[in-house]
Amino acid sequence: MNWKEITVGFALTGSHCTFEEVMPQIQRFVDAGAKVIPIVSNTIMTTDTRFGTSENWLKQLKDITGNDIISSIVEAEPLGPSKLLDVMVIAPCTGNTTSKLANAMTESPVLMAAKAQMRNGRPLVLAISTNDGLGLNAMNVGKLLITKNIYFVPYGQDAPTAKPNSLVARMDLIMETCEAALSGKQLQPMIIERFNY
């Protein structure tokens, strides 16, 4: 695929433990020649954790993509009329974001960008990372699975004994999922064994 003609919106939400897996995937798009527009949730802008500081993650995003970070609803809204993004990724996509997206709530830059992408009938790729994907959030995952133009990065249980409801995507399959999504296809198999990662 010729990524040099593709603009990717890459959005991050607050599953901080997966950021280390996600950053190399953003670099893959850049290395392939894609233009990557970073988008972050409010949590990324304000929260330091044991996995790193907000300042550090934002700097990495800016350094990798070379583009300004969309960090407010006002900045995300024009993505609809401009039709800037050929494909948009939310990785990691938390249970909180999954729930709000499935129920049409738009209260963060990431959700506004996703709404804009859906408005344009263009692919939205979700790389879920949620402790309740097989719990209360299962119905939201189900709603999104049958929503037109939404595609899932293959996912599975990451710790079935310790956290039996937890689901996490294979972040290393983000680019492949986007390529399939741009052709209107879901990368298969979608449900995989992940607990050995």
N, C-alpha and C positions, 0 to 999 in steps of 0.2 A: 504494500500500500504506500502511496505517496503522501506522507504526512506533511510535506512542505506546503501543501495547499489547505491544510486543516487547522482550524482554531479550536483549541480544547479549553473549556472552562474546567478548572480543577478546584473543587471545593473541599475544605476540611472542616469537620466538626469535632466535638470534644472527646473522642476516644484516644486520649493522649498516649496510651500504651502502644498504639499501632503506628504512630508517626514515623518511627524509625524504619518501618517496613514501607511506608508510603512514599517517603522522599525520593528513594531511588527510582520509583515508578514515574514520578514527575520528570526526573532527569532523563528517563528513557524517551519520553515524548519530545523533550527538547533536543536530545541527541539525534532523534529521527527527523528533526526539522520542523516539528509542529510549533505553532505559536501557542503558548500556554498562558491563560489568564487566571491568576490565583484568586480564590474567593474564600473568605474565612467567616466562621460563626463568631458571635460575641465572646464565647468561651475562649477561643484561641487568642483573641485580642487581650484578654484580661487575666488569664489563669496560668500560674506557675505550678508545676507538679514535680514529683520525683523523676519524671521522665524528661524534664527540661523546662526552661523558662519560655514564656510567651515571646519575649524579645528574641531569643535564639531561634525559635521556630519561624517567626516572621522574617527574620534575616535570611534564613535558609531558603524560604519561599521566594523572596525577592532576588536573592543571588542566583538561584537555579533558573528561574523563569525570565529574569531581566525585565519584568513588568510590574507595574504598580498593583498592589493588593486591593481588591474590592472588599471593603470592610464595613459597609453600611447599606441599609435598605435603599437609601437614595442613590448610592453608586450602582447598586445591582439592578434597579428598575429599568434603566435604558437598554439592558441586554435584550429585552423583549422587542421594542421597536427597531433596534439596530440589527437584529438577527445576526449578532456577531459570532455566536458559538455554533460550530458544526456539531459538536458533541459536548456534553457536560458530564463530569464525574463528581460524585460525592464519595470521598474516601478519606477517612472512615466515615461511614454513615451510621450514627448512633441510633439507639432505640428511641431517644427523644426526637431526633430529626425524622426518623421513619414514621413515628406516630403522627407528628404534625403534618408531614407531607401527605400521608394517607387520609388525613382529615381536613385538608385544604387550609391549614393555618400558615400564615405568612408573617412571621415575626422576627426573622433574622435575614442577614444578607444572603445566606446560602439558600434559604427557602424562597426568597424573592427571585433569586437567579434561577432556581428550579422551576418556579411558576412561569417565568419568562420563557424558559426552554420548552416547557410543555405547551405554552400558548402558541409557540412557533411550530409545534409538531415535529420537533427534532429530538434525537435520542438523549435520554437521561440515564446514566449508568450508576448504579448503587453498589458500593462495596460495604456491606453491613458489618457492624461490630457492636453487638448488643448482648448484654447478659440475660435479656428476657425475650430473645427471638423465638423461643419455644414456650414462652409463658404468655403474659398479657399482650405482648407485642406480636404474637403469632398472627392475630387477625389483621394487623396493619401490614405485615409482610405479605399476607395473602391478598389483601386489597391491591397492593402495589404490583404483585406478580401478574395480575390480570389487567393492569392499566396499560393502555396503548402507549408505545414509545418509551416505556421504562424497561430497563434490562438490568440483570443482576450479575455481578462478578461471582463466579462459583464460590459457594460457601459451605461450611459444615460446622459441626460441634468442635470447639477448640479444647474443651476440658469436660468431657461428658460425665466423669465421676465427681469432680469437685464442683462443677457448675453445669448441671444437666440441661439448663434452658439457654445456655450461651451459644451464639452463632457468630462466626467471624469469617469474612471472605478471604480468599487467597489473593492477597494484594499483588502478587507477582503476575496475576492474570488480568490486570486492569487494562493494559494496552490491547491484549487479544480480545477482551470483551468489547472494548470500544470499536475495534475494527469490525467485529461481527455486527454490532449495533448499527454502525453506519451503513451496513447492508440490510438492515431490518431483521437481523437474526439474533437469537439468544445463544451465546456460547454454551456448548454442552460438553460434558454433563454439568448441570447447574448445581446439583446437590452432591457434595463430595465428602470424602473422609478428610478431615483436617486435623484431628486430634494428635497426630504424630508430628505436628509442626512445633 
